């Protein structure tokens, strides 16, 4: 079995931190159901974290087709499609059903072993997550821009190559279409 390299684990942590926020999107009953796109990038981090992110992006670009399929399949199990975004971030697409928009619940964001909390604030919500595999945690705030957009800022603590890392992740989300196409509902 292939064990992810430290830089790849770091990028996966970034993606899952973003997903914790994507789950919060389903909590806002005023958001449109359908296909959403969220672009996330690291706004600030230690030099070591930025180096790990750069390595992760390089490793993602160099994945074999089999490795890329494996990562895509793992994310697809949670209703997410991911790709590298311009400017060094990640772009994820996710689908919110009408039922999820009407009766929201927060997806795990990461396979098992994660806990999330949320609390409403004017025009948005505060969110926090804590995961044990891989070990990571974070907190932040989502601000909604009507029913078809949002911005999010998360502070994330994780580790890469055995080193504790702290980063600030900024995300922008936008509604794309009522039809999710081949993207399954977020889990």
N, C-alpha and C positions, 0 to 999 in steps of 0.2 A: 504494500500500500504506500502511496506517495504521501510524504509528510510535507506540508507547506513550509517553504523557507520563511525565515523571520520577516523579510520585507513583504512577502505575500500575505502573511498573517496580519501585518500592519494595515495593508490596503483593505483586507477583509474587515478588520475592525472599523475602519473608516466607513466602509459601505454599510455595515450593520448599525453604526451610530446614526447614519442617515436614515436607515430603515426604522429605527426607534421613533424618529420624527415623522416618518411617513405614516406610521401607525397612528400617531396623534392626529393626523389629518382626518382620519375616518371618524374621529371623535366630534368633529364640527359638523353638526347636522345641516349647516347652511352651505356646505361644499357640494359641488355637482358630482353625481356619480359618473363613472366612466374612466377613461384613460388619463393618467397624470404623469408628468415628467418632473423629476427633481434632480437638480444639478447641485452637487456639493463640492466644496473645496476647502482645503486647510488654510485658514486665514492667518494663523500664527502657531508656531510650535518651536520647540528647541531645535538647534542645528542637527542634533542626532535624529530627531523625529522627521525633519525635512529630508535628511539623507535617506532614512528608511523609506519614506514615501516615494522619493525619486527612484530608489531601487525597486520598490514594489511596482511602480508604473512601468519601469523597464522590464521587469519580470512578466508583467501582464502582457506587454506587447510581444514578448518572446515565447509565450506559452505555446506548446505544441497544440495542434487541433484537438487532440484527445484531452489534454489538461484543460483547455478552454471550455470544451463541452462539459467536463466534470464540474467546473466552477459554475457554468451557466445552469446546469441541471440542479445543483444544490440551491442556487438562488431561485430558480423557477419553482422549486417545491414550496417556496414561500410567496409565490406570485410576483416575482420581481425579475426584470431584465436589466442587466448592468452593462455599461461600456465606459471606456475612458472618455473624459470630456476635455474640451479645449481648456488650456490654462492649468492643466495638472490635476483636475478633479475627477469625480466619477459622476456619471449620469445614470439614474435608475428610472425605469418606467414601472408603474404599478396601476392596478385596476381596483376601483372602488365600486362595489355593486350598489344598487338602490337600497338594498336591505342594510348594507354596512353604513351607508350615509344616514339612513333613518334610525337605525338601532346600533350606534357605534360601539366598537370594542377595540382595544389596542392590540395589534398583532405582536407576537413575540419579538420580531425583528431579527432574531438570531436563533438558530436551531437549539431549542431547549435551554435550560439553565440560565434564563434571564428573567428579571423582574422589572416591571415598569410602573411608574406612577405618573399621574397628571393632575393638575389643578387649574381651573379656569382663572384667567385674568382678563381685563377689558380687551376686547378684540383679539383674544388668543388664549394661550395656555402655557403654563410651565410644565416641563416634562423632565423626568429623570429615569435612568436605567442602571441596572447593575447585572453584570453577567459573570458567570464563573468559568465558562469554557468557550473561547479564551477569556481570561480575566480582563474585564474592562468595566468602566462605569462612566457616567456622564450626567450632565444636567444642562438645561437650556430653556429657551423660550421660542414659541411659534407665534407669529403675528399674521392674522388672516387679512387678505386684500380682497374683500368681497367673497364671492362664492367660487372664484376661478383662479386664485393665486394665494401664495403665502411666502413669508420669509422666516428663516429659522437660524438661530445661533446656538451651538452646543459646545460646551467644554467637555472634553473627553480625556479620561485617564486610561492608559493601557500599557502594554510592554511590548518591546520589539528587541529581539536578540538578547533577552534577559535584562534589558534596561527599561526602567520606568519612563513612560512618555506622557506628556500632557500636550494637548492641542486644542485649538478652537476651530470648529468646523462651521462654515456658513453655507446655507442652502437656500435655494430659490425653487419654488414649486409652481407649476402652471398646469391648468387643465388643458388637455389636448383634444379630446373627442368624447362623445357619448358612447361610442362603440369601442370596446377594449380590444377588438381583433383577437389575436392569438395570445394575448397576455391574460393569464388566469387571475381571478380575484386574489388580492393580497391576503395572506394567512396570518 
